[in-house]
């Protein structure tokens, strides 16, 4: 069982920055990539950014150019640098590690990000 622990959320004004961290209990190099999702109040959880085991990165259109996902294999940690934050970025941000074979992915407990206007 892999545990993912997010940190770094908080309250920030529009235009500000936050860096989220996701620490894994295992060597993330052995995983099939990592991702960040978010869920705003009353909305479905959505993919924000992902990075594959091969280093291929994808972003949701709404965050492209403002958010940066990165991995530190030595620290078994994935980061989400969020710049130029907007109120619509508010939500609970979750770390995700997909698994093969149709198995359910691993999820962290989430960290709250609130962007005030």
C-alpha positions in Angstrom: 0.0 0.0 0.0 1.4 3.3 -1.1 0.7 6.4 1.0 0.6 9.9 -0.4 0.7 12.9 1.8 0.1 16.4 0.5 1.1 19.6 2.0 1.5 23.3 1.1 -2.0 24.4 0.7 -3.4 27.6 2.2 -5.0 30.9 1.7 -3.5 33.3 -0.9 -4.6 36.4 -2.7 -5.2 36.4 -6.4 -1.9 36.7 -8.3 0.0 34.9 -5.6 1.8 31.6 -5.6 1.8 28.4 -3.7 3.9 25.2 -3.9 2.2 21.9 -3.1 4.2 18.8 -2.2 3.2 15.2 -2.3 5.4 12.8 -0.4 5.1 9.2 -1.3 5.9 6.3 1.0 7.6 4.4 -1.8 10.2 5.1 -4.5 8.2 7.1 -7.0 10.5 6.0 -9.8 8.8 2.6 -9.5 5.3 4.1 -10.0 3.6 4.7 -13.3 3.7 8.5 -13.0 2.0 10.9 -10.7 -0.7 13.5 -11.0 -2.5 16.4 -9.3 -6.2 16.7 -9.3 -8.5 19.3 -7.7 -12.1 19.5 -6.7 -13.9 22.7 -6.3 -17.1 23.0 -4.1 -20.0 21.5 -6.0 -17.9 20.3 -8.9 -16.3 17.1 -10.1 -12.7 16.3 -9.4 -10.6 17.3 -12.4 -7.1 16.6 -13.6 -4.7 19.5 -13.1 -1.4 18.2 -14.2 0.3 14.8 -14.7 3.8 13.5 -15.3 4.5 10.0 -16.6 7.2 7.7 -15.7 9.0 8.7 -18.9 8.7 12.4 -18.0 5.8 13.3 -20.3 3.9 16.2 -18.7 0.4 17.3 -19.4 -1.6 20.2 -18.0 -5.2 21.2 -18.0 -5.8 24.1 -20.3 -7.0 26.3 -17.4 -3.6 26.1 -15.7 -1.2 25.8 -18.6 1.5 28.5 -18.3 0.8 29.1 -14.7 1.3 25.7 -12.9 4.4 23.5 -13.1 4.6 19.9 -12.0 7.9 18.3 -11.1 9.4 15.3 -9.4 12.3 14.8 -7.0 13.0 11.1 -7.1 15.6 11.3 -4.4 12.9 12.7 -2.0 10.1 10.6 -3.4 8.1 13.8 -3.8 6.1 15.4 -6.5 5.5 19.2 -6.5 3.0 21.5 -8.0 4.2 25.1 -8.3 1.2 27.3 -8.8 1.8 30.9 -9.9 -0.6 33.7 -10.9 -3.3 32.1 -8.9 -7.0 32.9 -9.6 -10.1 32.6 -7.4 -11.2 29.8 -9.7 -8.2 27.8 -8.7 -9.8 27.3 -5.2 -10.4 23.8 -4.2 -9.0 20.7 -2.6 -5.9 19.5 -4.4 -5.2 15.8 -4.4 -2.1 13.8 -5.3 -2.7 10.7 -7.4 -0.6 7.7 -8.4 -2.1 5.6 -11.2 -1.8 1.8 -11.2 -1.8 -0.7 -14.0 -4.1 -3.6 -14.5 -7.3 -1.7 -13.8 -6.4 -1.3 -10.1 -7.7 1.8 -8.4 -5.1 4.6 -8.1 -3.6 5.7 -4.9 -4.9 9.0 -3.5 -3.7 11.4 -0.9 -5.9 13.0 1.6 -6.0 16.4 -0.1 -4.8 19.9 0.8 -7.1 23.0 0.7 -6.1 25.9 -1.6 -8.2 29.0 -1.3 -7.5 32.0 -3.6 -9.2 35.3 -2.5 -10.1 38.0 -5.0 
